[in-house]
Amino acid sequence: MLSVTATWALFIVYLGALIACGVYVWWREKKQSARQFYTAANSIHWFVLCMTYIGALMSTWVFFAGPGGYYRGGFAYYMSELSYMPLFPVFTYFVMNKVWLLNTQRNYTTQADLFVDRFRSPLLRLILAVTFFTVSMPYAAATYLACGTAANVASGGLIDASSAIIFVGIAILIFIPFGGVKSVAWVSTVQAWIFMIGLWTIGISVLNYGFNGDLFAAISSVWEKQNNWFSYPGPKEWAPYSARFGYPIACAIGWTIMLPDVFIRAGYFGKDMDGQRKLMLMQPALQLIVWTGCMFIGFVAIAFLPDLSGKETELVIPLLIERIISTKSMGYAGVLMGIFVWGVLATGLTSATSHLLVAGSTISEDILNRLLKLNVSPKVHMLLARGAVFALGIGALVIALNPPSLMWTLIMFAIALVMPMFPVLVAALYWRRATTPAALVATIAGIIGVLLTYYYDMGNTWYGVFGMIASAILMVVVSYMTKETDKEVLDEFYGALDKAETVYYEN
C-alpha cells in the first residue's frame, strides 16, 4: 500500500519530532530532581493531565485488537466496556484524589511509596516493586512489536518488522532519558489527539466509501450477514454474566486506577484540585470516544469482511483500507494508511514511554535508593534514573525482537495482577486499624488468587476479582488479629492527609 520510502519517512518524521521534544524539555529543565523526572512533582496543567492520562491508558490495542475485539465480541462486548465508566468518577473521587492530596505533602515518586509510607515495610515495597515491574515491561515490549507490525503491514510486507522495532526502540532510548515524564506528558497530549482523530477518520471514511455515508444501510448489511453481532452474549459469547461483572470491575479498578503508569498520573501529576476534578469528569467522555471509534470500525468491518479469521480480525483497519478504500481511491487509501501508521505510533509510544518510566523508577527509586539505600549526590541520582530507563528500554527492545508466548499472557492479566492491591490502598487511606502484617498477607494472597484464577481458566471472565476479594477479606481479618500500628506513624500519615484536605477542600 505504501512504498518503503513513504513508510520510513512517516517513522522518521514522527520519531524525529518526538526526540526534538525530549531534547527541548531537557534543555529547559536540566536541574530537575529524580522526583520531577519521574512524576513532574504536581506541576501538570489539567488539560495536559487529562490528555496524557487517556494517552497512557490506551495502547496499540486501539488500532489492532480493539476493532478486532468488537468484530468478534459484538455489541454486547461494547456495552460491557461502557458499563465500568460510571465507576471511574466514584473511585477517582474517593481514592485517587486522596492519593493526590497525600502526595502534595509527602512528595512520593513511585507507586509503592504511598503504601510503604503508611505500612513502613521494606518487604511490602519489594513485593510491590516486583509486581509493578512485571506489569510494565511486557506492555512496553508489546508496543514496540505493534509498531513493527504497522510498518510491515503498511508497506505490504516490504519492511521487516524487526528493523522497524529497532528503529522505534532506539528513538525511545534517546527520547525518554532526556526529557523524562514532562516531555512524555506533553507529547502524549498531542499523540492522544492524533490517535483519536485518526481512529474516527478511518471509520467514517470506510462508511463513506462503502455505503455512501449511510449508517442505516451498514446496520442492515450487518443484520443480514451476522445478526448475532447484535445479540447477547455476542457472536463469540464474550459477554456472559460472569464477564458482565468481572470485566467492568477489572477495568474500573485494575486498568484505570491501579496500573502503575495511570496511578502515577492520577495521583502524582496534577497541579491542583481543579485538575483532579476535571480528570475525574473528562476521562469517561474521552474513553467513550475511543471505545466507540473502535466499535464502529469493528462494526463496519463485519459489513464488508464478514468471514475474517481470528488473526485477521486484528488487522481490520489495514484490510478495510486495502480492500474497500483502495478500490475507489488509491491516493486517499495511502493517506489513511499513513494515518494508521501514525495512530499506531501515537498510542504505542505513549504507552511504551509511560511504562518504561514506571519500570525505571521501580529500579532506581524502590530498589537502589529505598531498599539498598544507595547514598549518592543528586547529580549521580539523576544519572542513575536516566540510566535505569535506558537499560530497561534496551531490555524491552530485546523482548520485542524475541517475543515469548508468555508475554501476551502477561499483558492480558496485567490488569488482574494489580487488582489485589486496591483493598490495601483503600485501607491505607481510610482505616487506622489496618496493620502491616495484614497488608503483606492481603497482597501476597491476592496475587496468588489471581494466578489461581488464570490457572483454572477463569481469568478471561473474572480477571482479578477473586484475588481482590481475598485481599479485602484478609486485610480486615489479619488487621484485627495483629498489633495496631504505632500511633506516631498513624498521626504522621493521617496528619498529612488532614492538612492537605484543609488546604485544598476549603479553598
N, C-alpha and C positions, 0 to 999 in steps of 0.2 A: 504493500500500500504506500508506504513512504520509502524514499530512497535511503541508502545508508548514510549519505551526506546529510540529508534533511533530518534524519533521526538523531545523528550525532550532534548536529547544530542545535537541536532542541535541548539536548542534555547539556551541552557546553554553555549555552546562553543562560539556562536556568541555574545551573550549579555555579557558574561564574558570578551571577548576581548574589547567590547565597553566600559565597566566600567573601565578596566585597562587603556585604552587610556585617559579617562577623568581624572583619578587619576594622571596619569603621567603629563598631561598638568597642572593640579592644582599644583603639586609639583614643576614644573619648573617655574611657574608664579604666585606665591602666592600673590604678591603685585599688581596685576593688578587692574585697576580702573573699575568703572561700565561701562564706555565707551568701554574699552578694552574687558570687559566681554561680552558685547552685540554686538560689531561691529568690534573688533580686531584693531580698530583705524588705518586704512590704512596700514596694515602690512602683508597682504596675498599675497604670490607669485602668479604670473599669472597662473601657471598650477593648483595650488590648487583652485584659484579663478574660473577658468573655470569648473573644475570638481565639486566643491561644488555648483556652480550655477545650473548645469544640475541635480545634485542630489536633490537640493531643489525644482527645477521646477517640477520634476516628483514625483509621489506619487504611492501608491499601485494600482492606475488606470492602471499602466503599465502591471501588471500581472493578473488583473481581468477584469475590464470594458474595458480596451484598446483593447485587442484582440476580446472581445465580441462586442465592438462597431464596429470594422471593419467587423466582421462576419455579423452583421445586416445592417451596413451602406453601405458596399460595397466599390468599388474602387473610386467612386465619393467622398465619405466621406474622404478617404485618400488624394485625391487631394485637397479637401477643407482644410485639415490640413496643407498641404505643402504650400498653397498659401500665408500664412502670413509670411513665413520665410524671404523673401527679405525685409520685412519691419523692421525686427529686427535690422540689422546694421544701418539703417537710424535713427530709434528712439533712439538707443543707442548713436550714434554719436552726434545728435543734442540735446538730453535731458539728458541721464544718464551720459555722460561724463562731462557735465556742473555741474550736481549734485556732481560728484566726485571732480571736481575742487573746488567747494564751500566748500566741506567737509574738504579738506586739510587746509583751512583757518579758518573755523568756528567750526570744531570739533563737528559734530552732533552725537546724539546717537539714536534717534528714527526717524521714517519717518516724523512725524509731526513737528520735529524741524525745518526742512528747510522751511516749509510753514509758521510757526509762525515767523521765523527769517525775512521773507520778509513782512508778513502782520501784525505782532505784535498783535495777537488776541487770548486771552485765550479761548474764545468761540470756535474759529476755532480748537484749539488744542483739546478741549473736543469732538467736533463732529468727528474729525479725529480719536482720540483715541478710541472712542466707535465703529466706523466703522471698524477699523483695528483689534480691539479685536474680534468683531463679526465674522470677516472673519477667524481669526486664530484658534480659539478654536474648531469649528466643524471639521476643517481639521485634527487637532491633534487627536481628538477623533475617527475620521473615520479610521485613520491609525492604531490605537490600535485595532479597531474592525476587520480590514482586517488581521492583524497578528494573531488574534484569529481564524479567519476563515481558514487561511492557516494551522494552527495546526490541526484543526478539520478535514479538507479535507485530508491532507496528512496522517493522522492516520486512515483514514476510519471511522471517527466519534467516535473513542475511546477516544480522548481527548476533553473535553468540552471546547468550545471557551472561556468561561468566565475565566477559570483557566489560559489559555494562555494569555489573555488580562491582567489579574492581574500581571502575571509574567513579561510581557513586560513593563507594566506601572511602576512597582517597579524598574526595571533595568534603565529605563529612568530617574526616580526620583533620582537615585543615580548618574547617568552619567552627566546630564546637570549642576546641581549646582556646581560640581567640576570644570570642565574644561571650561565651557562657550562656546562662539562661536568658539574659536580656535580649541578646541577638536572636535566640531561639523564639522568644515571645513575639518580638516584632515581625520576624519572618513568618511565624505561624499565623499571625493576623492576616498577612497578605495571602498566604497559602490557603487559609480557610475559605477566603472569598474565591480563590481560583478553583478549588475543587467543588464548591457548591454551585457556582455559576456554570462550570464545565459539565457537571452531572446533569443539570436541568437543560442545558443547551443541547446535549446529546439526546436526551429523552424526547424533548419537544421536536427536534429535527427529524428523528425517526418517525414520530407520529405524523409530522407534516408531509414527509416524503412518501410514507407508506399508505396513509389514509387521508391525505389532504387536510390534515389537522382535525379530522372528525373523531373525537373521543368515543362517541356512541357507536360508531362503526367498528372501532377497535374492540370495544366491550362485546359487541355482537359476535365478532370473529372469535374472541377467546371463548365465549359461551358455546359456540358451535364446535370448536376444536377440542376444548378441555374444560367443560363446565365445572368439574370438581375443583378447579383452581379457586372458585368462589366458596367452596364448601368447608365445613368443619369436620375433621381436624386438618383438612388440606389434602392435596393430591398425594403427598408422601407421608401423611399423618404426622407432621412435625409439631402439631399443637394439641397433644392430648391434654387431659385435665391436669396431669402432673406438671407438664411444661407450662401450662397457663399460670401455675403458681410459682414453680421453681425458676422459670426463666425471668419473669419480671423482677422477682426478688434479687436474683443474681445480678441483673442489670442495674437495679436501683442502688444496691449496696456494693457488690464487688466491682462492677465496671465503672460506675460514675463517682464512687466515693473512695474505695479502698485501694484501687490500683495506684502504685506509687507516684506515677507521673501526674495523674489528675488530683491526687491527695495533696501533693505539694502545691499545685496551682490553686486549688480551692482553699487551702489553709494558710499558705505562706506568701503568696504573690501579692494579694490585693493591697491597694494604697489606703483605703478607708472603708468604713462600714457601708457606705453608699455603694461602693463597688461590689461588696459581698451581696447586697440585696439585688443588685442588677444581675449578677451572676445567677442567683437563685431563680429569678423570674425569666431571664432570657434563654437559659440553656434548654428547657423543654421545647421552646419555639425553634431554636436552631437545630436541635436534634430531629424535630418533626420535619423540617425542610430536607434534611439529609436522608432520613429513612423513607420519606415519601418519594424522593427522587429515585432512590434505589428500587423501591417497589414499582414505581412507574415504568422504569426500564425493564424490569423483570416481566411485568405485565405485557408490555408491548412486544417483548421477545417471544412470549407464548403465542401471540397473534401471528407472527411471521415465521418463527422457528420452533414449532411445537414438539419436535422429536429429538431434542438435544440430549446427549448422554450426560452423566454426572460431571465428568471432567470438562466437557464443552460448555456447560452452564456457567462456569466461572469466567468464560471468555465471551459472554453475550454481547458486551459493548463492542469490541472489535469485530465480532461476527455480524452484528447488525450494520455496522458501518460498511463492511466489505460486501455483504450480500444484498443490502437494501439501498443505502445511500449511493454507493459507487456505481450502481447500475444506471443511476439517473444523473449524477454529477460527480465525476472523479475529483474535480477540484475541491468541491465542498467536503467530499469524503476525506480528502487529505487534511483539510483544516480540522475536521472533527477528530481525526486520528492524532493530530498534533495536540488537540485539547485533551484527548485521552491520556497521552504521554505526560503532559504537564500536570494533569489531575492526579495521576499515579505518583508522580514525583512530589506533588504538594502534600498529599496525605502521607506518603511513605516517609519523606524526610522529616516532616513534623513529628511523626510517631517515633522514628528511629532516634532523632536527636534528643527527644524528651526522655526516652528510656535509657539512652546512654548516659545522660547526665545523672539520672537516678542511680544507675549502676555505679557510676564513678563516685558519687557521694557516699554510697554504701562502703566502697573500698577505702577511700581516703579519709572519710569522717568517722563512720561507725567502726571500721576495723583498725586502721592505722592510728587515728587520732584518739578515739574514745576508748577502745579496748586495749590496744597496745601502748597507749599513752606516749606516742611519739612526740617528743618535745623539740620543735623546730621553730625558726623565725617565721613571721608572716609571709615573707617572700618565698621561702622554701615551701611553706604550706601551700601557697598558690601553685607553685611548680608541681607539687605532688598532686594537687587537684586536677590540673590540666593533664599531667602525665597519666593519671588513672583513667581519665576519659579517653585519652589517646590509645592507651593499651587495650582498653575494653572495646574500642572501636575496631581495632585490628582483630580482636577475638570474635566479634560479631561478623566481621567480614569473612574470616576463616570458616565459621559455621555456615554462612550463606553459600559459600563456594562448595561446601561438602555437607549439605543439609541431612541430618539423620531423620528417620521417620518419626522418632520421638518428638522432634521439635514441634511438629504440627499438633501433637497431642498436648504438649506443654502450653501452646498458645491457646488451645481450646479450654483447658481447665485453669489457666492463669487467673481468670476471674473468680473461679470457685476457690482457688487456693488462698486468696486473701480474705474471703468472707468470714472465717472464724475469728479474725482479729477485730471485727466490728463490735461484738459484745464487750470485748476487753476495752476498746476505745470508749464506748458509752459508759461503762462502769468507771473508767478513769475520770471521765468528765463530770459525772453526776453522783457517784456513790463513794462516800468517805470510808465506808466499811470494806470496800474492795481491797484485797491483800495481794502482795507479791506472789506467794505460792499459788494463789488462785489464778492469777494472770498467766503464770507459767504453765500450769496444768491445763487451763482452758485453751491456750494457744496450741500446745502440743497435741492435745486430744482432738481439737478441731481440725488440725491439719491431717491427722490420722483418719478422722472421719471422712474428710474429702477424698483421700486416697482410696479408702474402702468403697466409697460411693462409686468411684470410677472402676475399681477392681471388679465390682459386682454389676458393672454395665448399666448403672443408673445415672451416670454423670451427665448424659445428654438431655436429661429431663429435670433432674433435681439439682444439678450443679453442686454448689457448696452448702445447700440448705441444711442437710443433716449435720454436717460439720459445725455449722454456725449454731444450730440448736444445742448440740452437745457442749459447745463452748459456753453458751449463755447459761445453761444449767450448772455446769461445773464452776463457772465464775461465782455464782451465788453460793452453792453448797460448800465449796472449799473455802470461800471467804469466811463463812460462819464457823468453819472447823479450825481456822488458823488464827494466830495472834493478830490483833489490829496493827495497822501501820502507825509508826511514831507520829505523835501529834505535831511535832515540829515540821516534819516532811509534809503533812497534810495542810498545815497552816500556810506553809510557803507556797505550795502549789495552788490551793484554792484561794489564797490571798491574792495571788497574781491575777487569777481569773476574776475575782470580785473587783479588783482595782480597774481592770480593763472594762468590765461591764459598767462601772460607774462613769468612766470617761466617755465611752462610745454609745451607751444606750441612753444616757440622759441628755446628750447634745444632738 
